[in-house]
Amino acid sequence: MKGVMLLSGGIDSPVAMHLISKVHDIEALHFSNGEFAGKESVDKSILIAKKLGLTRLMVIDIAHLLKEIATKCSRKYYFVLMKRFMLRIAEKIALLNECAFICTGDSLAQVSSQTMKNLEVVDAVTPMPVLRPLIGYDKEEIILLAKEIGTFDLSKGPEMCDILGPKHPATKARLEHVMEEEKKINVAALVDNAVASARWAAVP
Amino acid sequence: MSDFFVMKPCQKATAFEVVPQKQMSVDFDSLGKVFETVIRIEGMMILNIQGVQATVYPRGKILIRTTDRDKAEQAVNSIYEIAVKEGWFKEDSTRGSGQ
């Protein structure tokens, strides 16, 4: 069975990728935020993909989408809305690439937006299974694993943080509220445009 | 600039953070009329200053997205030369210190 892994330039998702790829074939997908974060995260992800033995990485720039969320929706839901978009896009990419599941590097409550309630609202956007190999890991365990597999130093590298995110994100999002926010933007068009802009980056 | 602000590299070194020595209040509307606005949302606005992105926060902190210190200083000076002179960055005595 094959799945789509959401691979960022951070510490967690490479470790999740390492764990899931022991048992499943994986296509890796990187969401970049070129306009607001620069291309450093793409460069980092390619290096990480190489370290993980991948030969290609799908890259999708979602800067426009994030701008829409940040300007038109309640900012406290920014991360939940962003993750729901990521899953929508990942689902389409999965279907196009004969993948049966999506995998992410989320671990419970590691950041304020990554709560059980928020993950429930995020997952409600797709019927596709979302696997989270790190869900019960704490940060120290993840860092230890990242060091073992050699991705930690790469993940530590330069990257701009997500400056559009709120200072105080919602921690107990409710699906009906989030869906109300999504009515303020053209979800289908944003997803379709993002999928259409997907490109494979060669991993040298 | 150095009497007024402190500039230091961001934690992950892809940007410079400029923090005013005193608590400020920023007039986003006026800034947006002079500089190209990339995005303006609650609590921040991003300006394009000579090809460099500057994120301005309401209390005067600015994040300059570049790894080139000279470019960062140029961008900050561009903002402050006009903004301080015109009173768009005003000392705000109603707020406590810190960002």
Interface residues (C-beta under 8 A of the other chain):
Chain A: E35 F36 G38 E40 K67 A70 T71 R75 G157 P158 E159 M160 C161 I163 L164 P166 K167
Chain B: K12 A13 T14 A15 V38 I39 R40 I41 E42 G43 M44 I46 Q53 T55 L63 R65 T67
